[in-house]
Amino acid sequence: MTSPIEPGHGATLSDRADALEHQMIADLDRRVVKSVIYTAGDRDPTQAVPPPPGAGHFMMGDDPRLAKMPENPTLFDFFKHRFGPANHVLQSATHALKAGQSEKIVLACLLHDISVAGFIRGDHGYWGAQMIAAYVDEEVSWAIKYHQALRFFADESVGYAYPEAYIRYFGDAYEPEPYIKRDYEYARNHKWYMSSRSITLHDVYSFDPNAKVSLDDFVDIIGRNFRQPKEGLGFDNSPSAHIWRTIIWPTKFL
């Protein structure tokens, strides 16, 4: 078994992290294979992936390095074991709640970035909407989908300016992609425009790490507005069940 590379031996942080992971895998006698989308950007995805080190079986099912999910996982279980830390969405939902928004808008704020928190960052509004569409009012999933585009466009009539954080993140010359502009124009004239725009209004672009927020404050709102399947998220054969299962078992070989 290969020992982790010790600090000070010329190894990068990534090298040390990989070495530690390799040792953990060897200790588990299981091999974890990372998907192409997981490694794209760090390597050329058109090239063959080197086999993972060590012997033993490939990882299937539960990964012992992660908290085991209940047999019939609820939205709360995902927040507890996979969507963490969730301060950003909790602060966003709290902001909406204090502003007197409807329960649907508060829920949309609570769920608007769950794809970022537990699945994937790119096109997170679209992924997030797909994840929850089977369990919420259509207006909620629509609002989450189109907040992806609306956040890049100011609407001074409702007090929304282009976020200063985006200038720091992307530079002052950044232009959204054509599909983002197209979806903005579509959403701008839709009957649920303000529902989606409300997410951007209550988004917290510079969240406070010391803010006191709790998922417990939203138990009743979730209970009234999120249709929790009795089989558990991931096992109810909904169009998005596979996404929830991927979050439960992110290191499955197949």
C-alpha positions as a Python dict, from the first residue, in 0.01 Angstrom:
ca = {
    (1, 'M'): (0, 0, 0),
    (2, 'T'): (134, 340, -100),
    (3, 'S'): (165, 594, 180),
    (4, 'P'): (42, 951, 133),
    (5, 'I'): (302, 1198, 14),
    (6, 'E'): (412, 1403, 313),
    (7, 'P'): (412, 1785, 300),
    (8, 'G'): (753, 1931, 219),
    (9, 'H'): (848, 1660, -33),
    (10, 'G'): (778, 1882, -334),
    (11, 'A'): (423, 1756, -379),
    (12, 'T'): (133, 1984, -462),
    (13, 'L'): (-177, 1996, -248),
    (14, 'S'): (-358, 1802, -522),
    (15, 'D'): (-85, 1535, -516),
    (16, 'R'): (-118, 1496, -141),
    (17, 'A'): (-498, 1482, -160),
    (18, 'D'): (-483, 1216, -432),
    (19, 'A'): (-228, 1013, -236),
    (20, 'L'): (-445, 1026, 74),
    (21, 'E'): (-748, 919, -126),
    (22, 'H'): (-551, 631, -276),
    (23, 'Q'): (-456, 511, 70),
    (24, 'M'): (-817, 537, 186),
    (25, 'I'): (-929, 337, -116),
    (26, 'A'): (-668, 72, -49),
    (27, 'D'): (-781, 54, 312),
    (28, 'L'): (-1137, 2, 187),
    (29, 'D'): (-1021, -260, -65),
    (30, 'R'): (-1237, -82, -322),
    (31, 'R'): (-1140, 128, -622),
    (32, 'V'): (-1313, 456, -702),
    (33, 'V'): (-1329, 561, -1068),
    (34, 'K'): (-1402, 929, -1126),
    (35, 'S'): (-1633, 1016, -1414),
    (36, 'V'): (-1516, 1220, -1714),
    (37, 'I'): (-1723, 1520, -1606),
    (38, 'Y'): (-1556, 1502, -1264),
    (39, 'T'): (-1206, 1524, -1412),
    (40, 'A'): (-1268, 1728, -1731),
    (41, 'G'): (-1066, 2048, -1703),
    (42, 'D'): (-794, 1877, -1504),
    (43, 'R'): (-712, 1647, -1795),
    (44, 'D'): (-797, 1599, -2163),
    (45, 'P'): (-1122, 1396, -2159),
    (46, 'T'): (-1045, 1250, -2503),
    (47, 'Q'): (-749, 1062, -2360),
    (48, 'A'): (-771, 726, -2186),
    (49, 'V'): (-819, 737, -1812),
    (50, 'P'): (-541, 558, -1622),
    (51, 'P'): (-667, 272, -1408),
    (52, 'P'): (-711, 358, -1040),
    (53, 'P'): (-433, 229, -817),
    (54, 'G'): (-467, -69, -589),
    (55, 'A'): (-644, -400, -614),
    (56, 'G'): (-993, -503, -516),
    (57, 'H'): (-1342, -442, -646),
    (58, 'F'): (-1473, -121, -796),
    (59, 'M'): (-1692, 95, -575),
    (60, 'M'): (-2063, 13, -599),
    (61, 'G'): (-2334, 129, -361),
    (62, 'D'): (-2249, 311, -41),
    (63, 'D'): (-1916, 489, -13),
    (64, 'P'): (-1794, 445, 347),
    (65, 'R'): (-1633, 789, 332),
    (66, 'L'): (-1979, 949, 310),
    (67, 'A'): (-2267, 953, 555),
    (68, 'K'): (-2504, 667, 481),
    (69, 'M'): (-2842, 786, 360),
    (70, 'P'): (-3165, 644, 508),
    (71, 'E'): (-3355, 380, 314),
    (72, 'N'): (-3627, 629, 215),
    (73, 'P'): (-3436, 959, 206),
    (74, 'T'): (-3621, 1287, 246),
    (75, 'L'): (-3530, 1635, 135),
    (76, 'F'): (-3412, 1699, 491),
    (77, 'D'): (-3177, 1399, 469),
    (78, 'F'): (-3018, 1545, 156),
    (79, 'F'): (-2972, 1879, 328),
    (80, 'K'): (-2815, 1704, 625),
    (81, 'H'): (-2589, 1457, 446),
    (82, 'R'): (-2528, 1591, 94),
    (83, 'F'): (-2621, 1962, 64),
    (84, 'G'): (-2374, 2108, 300),
    (85, 'P'): (-2295, 2368, 401),
    (86, 'A'): (-2627, 2521, 300),
    (87, 'N'): (-2586, 2865, 455),
    (88, 'H'): (-2634, 3041, 125),
    (89, 'V'): (-2978, 2899, 42),
    (90, 'L'): (-3087, 2919, 406),
    (91, 'Q'): (-2996, 3287, 415),
    (92, 'S'): (-3174, 3344, 85),
    (93, 'A'): (-3492, 3174, 209),
    (94, 'T'): (-3473, 3358, 542),
    (95, 'H'): (-3439, 3688, 354),
    (96, 'A'): (-3750, 3604, 151),
    (97, 'L'): (-3942, 3494, 459),
    (98, 'K'): (-3867, 3817, 645),
    (99, 'A'): (-3975, 4015, 338),
    (100, 'G'): (-4319, 3853, 358),
    (101, 'Q'): (-4291, 3652, 39),
    (102, 'S'): (-4534, 3368, -32),
    (103, 'E'): (-4446, 3015, 72),
    (104, 'K'): (-4381, 2921, -290),
    (105, 'I'): (-4121, 3195, -328),
    (106, 'V'): (-3960, 3110, 6),
    (107, 'L'): (-3934, 2747, -105),
    (108, 'A'): (-3789, 2852, -442),
    (109, 'C'): (-3524, 3055, -261),
    (110, 'L'): (-3447, 2761, -34),
    (111, 'L'): (-3400, 2524, -329),
    (112, 'H'): (-3261, 2752, -598),
    (113, 'D'): (-2896, 2643, -558),
    (114, 'I'): (-2929, 2280, -444),
    (115, 'S'): (-2764, 2164, -764),
    (116, 'V'): (-2456, 2369, -672),
    (117, 'A'): (-2466, 2233, -318),
    (118, 'G'): (-2501, 1867, -408),
    (119, 'F'): (-2467, 1792, -778),
    (120, 'I'): (-2307, 2026, -1034),
    (121, 'R'): (-2240, 2400, -1073),
    (122, 'G'): (-2274, 2445, -1449),
    (123, 'D'): (-2630, 2534, -1556),
    (124, 'H'): (-2735, 2486, -1194),
    (125, 'G'): (-3070, 2659, -1244),
    (126, 'Y'): (-3170, 2413, -1512),
    (127, 'W'): (-3045, 2110, -1319),
    (128, 'G'): (-3206, 2230, -996),
    (129, 'A'): (-3542, 2281, -1166),
    (130, 'Q'): (-3527, 1931, -1315),
    (131, 'M'): (-3440, 1781, -978),
    (132, 'I'): (-3749, 1919, -806),
    (133, 'A'): (-4006, 1948, -1086),
    (134, 'A'): (-4191, 1631, -982),
    (135, 'Y'): (-4228, 1747, -621),
    (136, 'V'): (-4324, 2115, -630),
    (137, 'D'): (-4570, 2351, -794),
    (138, 'E'): (-4471, 2421, -1155),
    (139, 'E'): (-4420, 2788, -1073),
    (140, 'V'): (-4147, 2700, -823),
    (141, 'S'): (-3944, 2487, -1063),
    (142, 'W'): (-3995, 2743, -1343),
    (143, 'A'): (-3869, 3021, -1119),
    (144, 'I'): (-3559, 2823, -1027),
    (145, 'K'): (-3484, 2736, -1390),
    (146, 'Y'): (-3502, 3094, -1516),
    (147, 'H'): (-3325, 3261, -1225),
    (148, 'Q'): (-3013, 3126, -1398),
    (149, 'A'): (-3063, 3379, -1677),
    (150, 'L'): (-3231, 3664, -1488),
    (151, 'R'): (-2946, 3707, -1241),
    (152, 'F'): (-2723, 3841, -1522),
    (153, 'F'): (-2966, 4120, -1615),
    (154, 'A'): (-3058, 4420, -1403),
    (155, 'D'): (-3416, 4531, -1345),
    (156, 'E'): (-3401, 4867, -1175),
    (157, 'S'): (-3781, 4886, -1161),
    (158, 'V'): (-3778, 4625, -883),
    (159, 'G'): (-3444, 4723, -732),
    (160, 'Y'): (-3225, 4454, -886),
    (161, 'A'): (-2882, 4566, -1003),
    (162, 'Y'): (-2616, 4354, -1167),
    (163, 'P'): (-2427, 4195, -875),
    (164, 'E'): (-2092, 4353, -798),
    (165, 'A'): (-1976, 4004, -702),
    (166, 'Y'): (-2012, 3897, -1066),
    (167, 'I'): (-1768, 4166, -1175),
    (168, 'R'): (-1518, 4024, -927),
    (169, 'Y'): (-1592, 3668, -1032),
    (170, 'F'): (-1607, 3702, -1411),
    (171, 'G'): (-1458, 4042, -1497),
    (172, 'D'): (-1633, 4351, -1629),
    (173, 'A'): (-1619, 4231, -1991),
    (174, 'Y'): (-1815, 3909, -1936),
    (175, 'E'): (-2112, 3855, -2166),
    (176, 'P'): (-2365, 3578, -2095),
    (177, 'E'): (-2395, 3306, -2358),
    (178, 'P'): (-2666, 3338, -2628),
    (179, 'Y'): (-2891, 3076, -2466),
    (180, 'I'): (-2884, 3275, -2141),
    (181, 'K'): (-2986, 3591, -2327),
    (182, 'R'): (-3260, 3399, -2509),
    (183, 'D'): (-3401, 3259, -2187),
    (184, 'Y'): (-3386, 3603, -2023),
    (185, 'E'): (-3596, 3751, -2303),
    (186, 'Y'): (-3844, 3464, -2274),
    (187, 'A'): (-3869, 3488, -1895),
    (188, 'R'): (-3894, 3868, -1900),
    (189, 'N'): (-4234, 3844, -2069),
    (190, 'H'): (-4368, 3541, -1882),
    (191, 'K'): (-4651, 3550, -1628),
    (192, 'W'): (-4414, 3411, -1362),
    (193, 'Y'): (-4138, 3660, -1428),
    (194, 'M'): (-4159, 3815, -1082),
    (195, 'S'): (-4148, 3473, -915),
    (196, 'S'): (-3813, 3405, -1077),
    (197, 'R'): (-3695, 3762, -1035),
    (198, 'S'): (-3774, 3733, -664),
    (199, 'I'): (-3510, 3462, -632),
    (200, 'T'): (-3249, 3706, -762),
    (201, 'L'): (-3378, 3975, -527),
    (202, 'H'): (-3340, 3746, -226),
    (203, 'D'): (-3020, 3583, -341),
    (204, 'V'): (-2736, 3666, -105),
    (205, 'Y'): (-2431, 3729, -320),
    (206, 'S'): (-2203, 3797, -27),
    (207, 'F'): (-2347, 3572, 239),
    (208, 'D'): (-2268, 3618, 606),
    (209, 'P'): (-2089, 3310, 746),
    (210, 'N'): (-2192, 3418, 1097),
    (211, 'A'): (-2565, 3450, 1027),
    (212, 'K'): (-2789, 3234, 1243),
    (213, 'V'): (-3007, 3032, 1007),
    (214, 'S'): (-3166, 2690, 1039),
    (215, 'L'): (-3352, 2447, 816),
    (216, 'D'): (-3590, 2396, 1109),
    (217, 'D'): (-3744, 2735, 1028),
    (218, 'F'): (-3876, 2591, 702),
    (219, 'V'): (-4017, 2256, 817),
    (220, 'D'): (-4379, 2359, 778),
    (221, 'I'): (-4325, 2536, 445),
    (222, 'I'): (-4151, 2229, 303),
    (223, 'G'): (-4423, 2003, 442),
    (224, 'R'): (-4697, 2204, 270),
    (225, 'N'): (-4518, 2268, -58),
    (226, 'F'): (-4278, 1979, -128),
    (227, 'R'): (-4434, 1644, -223),
    (228, 'Q'): (-4203, 1401, -50),
    (229, 'P'): (-4237, 1056, -216),
    (230, 'K'): (-4305, 773, 29),
    (231, 'E'): (-4043, 560, -148),
    (232, 'G'): (-3780, 825, -82),
    (233, 'L'): (-3613, 1068, -321),
    (234, 'G'): (-3433, 862, -581),
    (235, 'F'): (-3658, 560, -559),
    (236, 'D'): (-4000, 680, -676),
    (237, 'N'): (-3935, 641, -1051),
    (238, 'S'): (-3983, 1013, -1115),
    (239, 'P'): (-3811, 1170, -1420),
    (240, 'S'): (-3538, 1301, -1187),
    (241, 'A'): (-3499, 1000, -956),
    (242, 'H'): (-3165, 912, -1117),
    (243, 'I'): (-3023, 1252, -1023),
    (244, 'W'): (-3109, 1202, -656),
    (245, 'R'): (-2957, 850, -669),
    (246, 'T'): (-2638, 992, -817),
    (247, 'I'): (-2614, 1228, -521),
    (248, 'I'): (-2667, 936, -282),
    (249, 'W'): (-2400, 723, -455),
    (250, 'P'): (-2165, 966, -634),
    (251, 'T'): (-1877, 717, -661),
    (252, 'K'): (-2059, 417, -806),
    (253, 'F'): (-1864, 257, -1091),
    (254, 'L'): (-2182, 201, -1297),
}
